[in-house]
Amino acid sequence: MRQALRSIREQLGEEAVILSSRRIPQGVEITAAVDFDAASLEKAAPLAAPEERPPAPAASERAFAAQPPTLERAAPAPAAAAPLFEPQPEAPTEAMGKELQSLRRMLETQLAQLAWSDRTRRAPVHTELLRELTEIGIAQDLADHIVGQLDERVDLTQGRRFAIAGLSQYLLVTGDRWLETGGRVAFVGATGVGKTTMLAKLAVRWILRHGPGDLALVASDTVRIGAQDQMQALGQLLGVPVHVPERFEALPELLTRLQRHRLVLIDTPGSSLRDAQLGVRLSVLANCASKLETALVLAASTQAGALEEAVQRFRPANPASCLLTKIDEAASLGGALSVLIRARVPLSYTSDGQRVPEDLRPARSLELVSQAVRLAKATGAAADEDLLRRRFGRLSHATT
């Protein structure tokens, strides 16, 4: 059966669909089809016995018999033979289309299972590393890319070290540059990701190092009730000025008046990813690119798909860095790390609690990857065998 499926893939291509299969004295006989459309379904003819097949000028159905493998075109069968498909006087029904889709999915599942089993036999270390990276939460393409760089003779210990080192190299970080040299930073992100809390932590850290003289806060969040009052209270507590623009579009003018401050931290409105006003605010920030840096705040407790969407929605603001919050609430860190690596946006700071300013640290790539591994072990994450077959079996099938 495996030889038959491989020959079908080589001779008919990846789009072939299995229609029927049976055992014969010489091996296995499989009927496959490609390029099905309405016309071919209307003219579909039954398969005849091998000795009764005259050559046909064109047909979409082909039969394959193992030992030896041969490929022949199907010809019209005698009138007495049972047809493979009932003649369709009209276009194929919706049920026929669904059945073909189901057959295709079944074929893909079988091929993925065969490919994964073959890969497990040929490279057991590689498949074990794919399993462990999946348990951490690393994305499919990233995991296969890292494991694909390993030599076939590598042992498991060396492979694990290489995988961790590879993830660390792909994850970009900026270091503690804001608290060392200052800057003008606008925090953007979805509602509830912790922008204001992260701003407060950075402000307190700056004052502990440099004093309050060169720090200014900007409260431009006019959407959340009490957001500006919260910033005013923080400014009074720290002894630093808090500036409130009349409207968000006036932010560039305000930044011009704050040039003497070494560090300016800007709190922006938290937005739903589908907020109609989000595009307007992102355009204002993009136009201020020469005067400030936009930092995208992401919550590690958010699912990887939502993080990916947030990165895409806030891309018009050209974020130069990211901040990762709520690490202590995350069940897995692999998804967040995969999104950051794909986005190629460097990570500046991470936060793993509500304490100000204790729960803040500069991002270190190796430390984050190691933390992701420890978290997966602590939560007992396990990769389902069927998930591994569907993920990496199809990928192996596509590359062989």
C-alpha positions as CSV (number, residue, x, y, z in Angstrom):
1,M,0.0,0.0,0.0
2,R,2.8,2.4,0.8
3,Q,4.5,1.7,-2.5
4,A,1.2,2.2,-4.3
5,L,0.6,5.6,-2.6
6,R,4.1,6.8,-3.3
7,S,3.8,5.9,-7.0
8,I,0.5,7.7,-7.2
9,R,2.1,10.8,-5.7
10,E,5.0,10.7,-8.1
11,Q,2.9,10.1,-11.3
12,L,-0.3,12.0,-10.6
13,G,0.9,14.7,-8.3
14,E,-0.1,16.0,-4.9
15,E,-3.8,16.7,-6.0
16,A,-4.6,13.0,-6.6
17,V,-7.7,11.6,-4.8
18,I,-8.1,8.0,-3.9
19,L,-11.5,6.6,-5.2
20,S,-11.2,3.0,-4.4
21,S,-8.7,0.3,-3.4
22,R,-8.7,-3.5,-3.3
23,R,-6.2,-6.4,-3.0
24,I,-5.5,-8.5,-6.1
25,P,-3.2,-11.6,-6.5
26,Q,-0.4,-9.4,-7.8
27,G,-0.6,-6.9,-4.9
28,V,-2.8,-3.8,-4.4
29,E,-5.0,-2.0,-7.0
30,I,-5.9,1.6,-6.3
31,T,-8.1,3.9,-8.4
32,A,-7.1,7.5,-8.2
33,A,-8.3,10.7,-9.9
34,V,-7.0,14.2,-10.6
35,D,-8.5,17.5,-11.9
36,F,-12.2,16.6,-11.2
37,D,-14.7,19.1,-12.6
38,A,-18.3,19.0,-13.6
39,A,-17.6,17.8,-17.2
40,S,-15.4,14.9,-16.1
41,L,-17.9,13.8,-13.5
42,E,-20.7,13.8,-16.1
43,K,-18.6,11.7,-18.4
44,A,-17.1,9.4,-15.7
45,A,-16.9,5.8,-17.0
46,P,-16.5,2.5,-15.1
47,L,-13.1,0.7,-15.0
48,A,-12.9,-2.4,-17.1
49,A,-10.9,-5.5,-16.6
50,P,-7.2,-5.2,-17.7
51,E,-7.7,-7.4,-20.8
52,E,-10.7,-5.4,-22.0
53,R,-9.2,-1.9,-21.8
54,P,-8.7,-0.2,-25.2
55,P,-6.5,2.9,-25.0
56,A,-8.5,6.1,-24.3
57,P,-7.5,9.5,-25.7
58,A,-8.1,11.3,-22.3
59,A,-9.4,10.5,-18.9
60,S,-9.2,11.8,-15.4
61,E,-9.2,8.3,-13.7
62,R,-6.2,6.1,-13.6
63,A,-5.5,2.7,-11.9
64,F,-2.3,1.6,-10.2
65,A,-1.4,-2.0,-9.5
66,A,1.6,-2.9,-7.3
67,Q,4.2,-5.5,-8.3
68,P,5.2,-4.3,-10.8
69,P,4.0,-0.7,-10.6
70,T,2.3,0.4,-13.8
71,L,0.1,3.3,-14.8
72,E,-2.8,2.9,-17.3
73,R,-5.6,5.1,-18.4
74,A,-9.1,4.0,-17.7
75,A,-11.3,3.2,-20.7
76,P,-15.1,2.9,-21.0
77,A,-16.4,-0.4,-19.5
78,P,-18.9,-2.7,-21.2
79,A,-22.5,-1.8,-20.7
80,A,-23.1,-4.8,-18.4
81,A,-20.3,-3.7,-15.9
82,A,-21.2,-1.9,-12.7
83,P,-20.2,1.8,-13.1
84,L,-17.9,3.4,-10.6
85,F,-20.1,6.5,-10.7
86,E,-23.7,6.7,-11.7
87,P,-24.0,8.9,-14.9
88,Q,-24.9,12.4,-13.9
89,P,-27.2,14.1,-16.4
90,E,-26.7,17.4,-14.5
91,A,-23.9,19.1,-12.6
92,P,-22.5,17.2,-9.6
93,T,-24.5,17.7,-6.5
94,E,-23.3,19.3,-3.3
95,A,-23.2,15.9,-1.7
96,M,-20.8,14.7,-4.4
97,G,-18.5,17.6,-3.7
98,K,-18.5,17.0,0.0
99,E,-17.7,13.3,-0.5
100,L,-14.7,14.1,-2.7
101,Q,-13.5,16.5,-0.1
102,S,-13.9,13.8,2.5
103,L,-11.9,11.4,0.4
104,R,-9.2,13.9,-0.1
105,R,-8.9,14.5,3.7
106,M,-8.7,10.8,4.3
107,L,-5.9,10.5,1.7
108,E,-4.0,13.4,3.3
109,T,-4.4,11.8,6.7
110,Q,-3.1,8.5,5.5
111,L,-0.1,10.0,3.8
112,A,0.7,12.2,6.8
113,Q,0.6,9.1,9.0
114,L,2.9,7.2,6.7
115,A,5.3,10.1,6.4
116,W,5.4,10.6,10.2
117,S,6.0,6.9,10.8
118,D,8.8,6.9,8.2
119,R,10.4,10.0,9.7
120,T,10.2,8.5,13.2
121,R,12.0,5.4,12.0
122,R,14.7,7.3,10.0
123,A,15.4,10.1,12.5
124,P,14.1,9.3,16.0
125,V,16.1,12.2,17.6
126,H,14.6,14.7,15.2
127,T,11.0,13.6,15.9
128,E,11.6,13.6,19.7
129,L,12.8,17.2,19.4
130,L,9.7,18.1,17.4
131,R,7.6,16.6,20.1
132,E,9.3,18.6,22.8
133,L,9.2,21.9,20.9
134,T,5.5,21.3,20.3
135,E,5.0,20.7,24.0
136,I,6.6,24.0,24.7
137,G,4.2,25.7,22.3
138,I,6.6,26.6,19.5
139,A,4.9,27.1,16.1
140,Q,5.0,24.2,13.6
141,D,7.1,26.0,10.9
142,L,9.6,27.3,13.4
143,A,10.1,24.0,15.1
144,D,10.6,22.2,11.8
145,H,13.1,24.8,10.7
146,I,15.2,24.5,13.8
147,V,15.2,20.7,13.8
148,G,15.8,20.6,10.1
149,Q,19.3,22.2,10.7
150,L,20.4,19.3,12.8
151,D,22.7,16.5,11.6
152,E,21.1,13.1,11.3
153,R,23.7,11.6,13.7
154,V,23.2,14.1,16.5
155,D,22.3,12.7,19.9
156,L,19.3,13.9,21.9
157,T,21.3,16.0,24.4
158,Q,23.1,17.9,21.8
159,G,19.9,18.4,19.8
160,R,18.2,19.9,22.8
161,R,21.0,22.3,23.4
162,F,21.0,23.3,19.7
163,A,17.2,23.9,19.7
164,I,17.3,26.1,22.8
165,A,20.3,28.1,21.4
166,G,18.5,28.4,18.1
167,L,15.4,29.8,19.6
168,S,17.5,32.2,21.7
169,Q,19.3,33.5,18.6
170,Y,16.0,34.1,16.7
171,L,14.4,36.0,19.6
172,L,15.6,39.6,19.3
173,V,16.1,41.8,22.5
174,T,17.1,45.4,23.0
175,G,18.5,45.4,26.5
176,D,17.9,48.0,29.2
177,R,18.3,51.0,26.9
178,W,15.3,53.1,27.9
179,L,16.4,53.2,31.6
180,E,20.0,53.9,30.6
181,T,19.7,56.5,27.8
182,G,16.1,57.6,27.9
183,G,13.8,58.3,24.9
184,R,10.2,59.1,23.9
185,V,8.1,55.9,24.1
186,A,4.4,55.5,23.3
187,F,2.8,52.3,24.6
188,V,0.2,50.8,22.3
189,G,-1.8,47.5,22.6
190,A,-5.2,46.0,23.1
191,T,-7.4,46.7,26.1
192,G,-6.2,45.1,29.4
193,V,-2.7,44.0,28.4
194,G,-1.0,46.2,31.1
195,K,0.2,49.3,29.3
196,T,-0.4,51.7,32.2
197,T,1.1,49.3,34.8
198,M,4.2,48.8,32.6
199,L,4.6,52.6,32.2
200,A,4.4,53.0,36.0
201,K,7.1,50.4,36.6
202,L,9.5,52.1,34.1
203,A,8.8,55.5,35.6
204,V,9.6,54.3,39.1
205,R,12.8,52.6,37.9
206,W,13.9,55.7,36.1
207,I,13.4,57.9,39.2
208,L,15.4,55.4,41.4
209,R,18.3,55.7,39.0
210,H,18.2,59.3,37.7
211,G,15.7,61.2,39.8
212,P,12.5,62.9,38.7
213,G,14.0,65.9,36.9
214,D,14.2,64.5,33.4
215,L,11.0,62.5,33.3
216,A,7.6,63.5,31.9
217,L,4.4,61.5,31.5
218,V,1.7,62.0,28.9
219,A,-1.9,60.8,29.5
220,S,-3.5,60.6,26.1
221,D,-6.0,57.8,27.0
222,T,-9.4,59.5,26.8
223,V,-11.3,56.3,26.3
224,R,-11.0,54.4,29.5
225,I,-12.8,56.0,32.4
226,G,-10.4,57.3,35.1
227,A,-7.3,56.7,33.0
228,Q,-6.1,60.3,33.0
229,D,-6.9,60.6,36.8
230,Q,-4.8,57.5,37.4
231,M,-1.8,59.1,35.5
232,Q,-2.3,62.3,37.4
233,A,-2.1,60.4,40.7
234,L,1.0,58.6,39.5
235,G,2.6,61.9,38.6
236,Q,1.9,63.5,42.0
237,L,3.2,60.4,43.8
238,L,6.5,60.5,41.8
239,G,6.8,64.3,41.6
240,V,6.9,64.4,37.8
241,P,4.7,66.5,35.4
242,V,1.8,64.8,33.6
243,H,0.7,66.4,30.3
244,V,-2.8,65.8,28.8
245,P,-3.2,66.6,25.1
246,E,-6.5,68.2,24.1
247,R,-7.0,65.5,21.5
248,F,-4.9,62.6,20.4
249,E,-4.1,64.3,17.1
250,A,-2.3,67.1,19.1
251,L,0.3,64.6,20.3
252,P,3.1,65.8,17.9
253,E,2.8,69.4,19.1
254,L,3.0,68.3,22.7
255,L,6.2,66.3,22.0
256,T,7.8,69.4,20.6
257,R,7.3,71.2,23.9
258,L,8.8,68.2,25.8
259,Q,12.2,68.1,24.1
260,R,14.2,69.0,27.3
261,H,13.0,65.8,29.0
262,R,15.3,62.7,28.6
263,L,12.5,60.2,29.1
264,V,8.9,60.7,28.0
265,L,6.4,57.9,28.6
266,I,3.1,58.1,26.7
267,D,0.0,56.2,27.7
268,T,-2.3,55.6,24.7
269,P,-5.9,54.4,24.7
270,G,-6.4,50.7,24.9
271,S,-8.3,49.6,21.8
272,S,-10.3,46.6,20.5
273,L,-8.5,45.2,17.5
274,R,-11.7,46.0,15.5
275,D,-12.1,49.6,16.8
276,A,-12.9,52.0,14.0
277,Q,-10.8,54.7,15.6
278,L,-7.7,52.5,15.9
279,G,-6.4,53.2,12.4
280,V,-6.6,57.0,13.0
281,R,-4.6,56.8,16.2
282,L,-2.0,54.5,14.6
283,S,-1.6,56.9,11.7
284,V,-0.9,59.7,14.2
285,L,1.8,57.6,15.8
286,A,3.3,56.7,12.5
287,N,3.6,60.3,11.5
288,C,5.5,61.0,14.8
289,A,8.1,58.3,14.0
290,S,10.9,60.9,14.0
291,K,9.9,62.2,17.4
292,L,9.0,59.0,19.4
293,E,9.3,55.2,19.4
294,T,6.2,53.1,19.5
295,A,6.3,50.0,21.8
296,L,3.7,47.3,21.4
297,V,2.6,45.7,24.6
298,L,1.5,42.0,24.5
299,A,0.1,39.8,27.2
300,A,1.8,36.4,27.4
301,S,-1.4,34.9,28.8
302,T,-3.1,35.6,25.4
303,Q,-3.5,32.8,22.8
304,A,-0.9,32.8,20.0
305,G,-3.6,33.4,17.4
306,A,-4.8,36.6,19.1
307,L,-1.2,37.8,19.6
308,E,-0.5,37.3,15.9
309,E,-3.6,39.3,15.1
310,A,-2.6,42.1,17.5
311,V,0.9,42.3,15.8
312,Q,-0.8,42.7,12.4
313,R,-3.4,45.2,13.5
314,F,-0.8,47.5,15.2
315,R,1.8,47.2,12.4
316,P,0.8,50.5,10.8
317,A,2.3,52.3,13.8
318,N,5.7,50.7,13.0
319,P,6.4,49.5,16.5
320,A,10.2,49.4,17.1
321,S,10.0,47.1,20.1
322,C,7.7,44.9,22.2
323,L,7.0,44.4,25.9
324,L,5.7,41.1,27.2
325,T,3.4,41.3,30.3
326,K,1.5,38.8,32.5
327,I,4.1,36.1,32.2
328,D,3.1,34.8,35.6
329,E,-0.5,34.2,34.2
330,A,0.6,32.3,31.1
331,A,0.1,28.5,30.8
332,S,2.7,28.4,28.0
333,L,5.3,30.8,26.6
334,G,6.1,29.1,23.3
335,G,3.2,30.7,21.4
336,A,4.2,34.2,22.5
337,L,7.9,33.5,21.6
338,S,6.9,32.2,18.2
339,V,4.9,35.3,17.4
340,L,7.8,37.6,18.5
341,I,10.3,35.6,16.4
342,R,8.0,35.7,13.3
343,A,7.3,39.4,13.7
344,R,11.1,40.2,14.0
345,V,10.3,42.9,16.5
346,P,12.8,43.1,19.4
347,L,11.6,42.5,22.9
348,S,12.6,45.2,25.5
349,Y,11.1,44.3,28.9
350,T,9.0,41.6,30.5
351,S,6.7,41.7,33.5
352,D,5.7,38.8,35.7
353,G,3.5,40.4,38.3
354,Q,1.6,43.5,39.6
355,R,4.3,44.8,42.0
356,V,5.7,48.2,41.1
357,P,8.6,48.3,40.2
358,E,9.8,44.9,41.3
359,D,8.1,42.8,38.7
360,L,10.0,44.2,35.7
361,R,13.1,43.0,34.1
362,P,15.0,43.6,30.8
363,A,14.3,40.9,28.2
364,R,17.0,38.2,27.9
365,S,16.4,35.7,25.2
366,L,18.0,32.6,26.7
367,E,16.3,33.3,30.0
368,L,12.9,33.4,28.3
369,V,13.4,30.2,26.3
370,S,14.6,28.4,29.4
371,Q,11.5,29.7,31.3
372,A,9.3,28.4,28.5
373,V,10.9,24.9,28.9
374,R,10.4,25.0,32.7
375,L,6.8,26.1,32.4
376,A,6.0,23.3,30.0
377,K,7.5,20.7,32.4
378,A,5.7,22.2,35.4
379,T,2.3,22.2,33.7
380,G,2.8,18.6,32.3
381,A,2.3,19.6,28.7
382,A,2.1,16.7,26.3
383,A,1.9,16.6,22.5
384,D,-0.8,14.3,21.1
385,E,0.5,11.7,18.6
386,D,-2.3,12.5,16.2
387,L,-1.4,16.2,16.4
388,L,2.3,15.5,15.6
389,R,1.3,13.3,12.6
390,R,-1.0,16.1,11.2
391,R,1.5,18.8,11.8
392,F,4.8,17.3,10.7
393,G,3.6,14.3,8.6
394,R,2.2,16.5,6.0
395,L,5.3,18.8,6.1
396,S,7.6,15.8,5.6
397,H,5.3,14.5,2.8
398,A,5.6,17.9,1.1
399,T,9.4,18.0,1.2
400,T,10.1,14.4,0.2
